[in-house]
Amino acid sequence: MSDKKTLTVKLVRSPIGCRASHRATVVGLGLRKLNSTKTLEDTPAVRGMINKIAYLVQVL
């Protein structure tokens, strides 16, 4: 019944030493520890957040 498209995002690099806004984006996506994954709805806002921290995450 779920017609909404989703993206699975995995945190592959540590946000330690990154800009504070990038760390906040990681938290905003719901990623906590290294290698943690989160399935998110595919919206322009989520895509923008992923683009901002593309060097820290991997889209599965």
Buried (B, 14 or more C-beta within 10 A) or exposed (E): EEEEEEBEBBBEBEBEEBEEEBBBBBEBBEBEEEEBEBEBEEEEEBEEBBEBBEEBBBEE
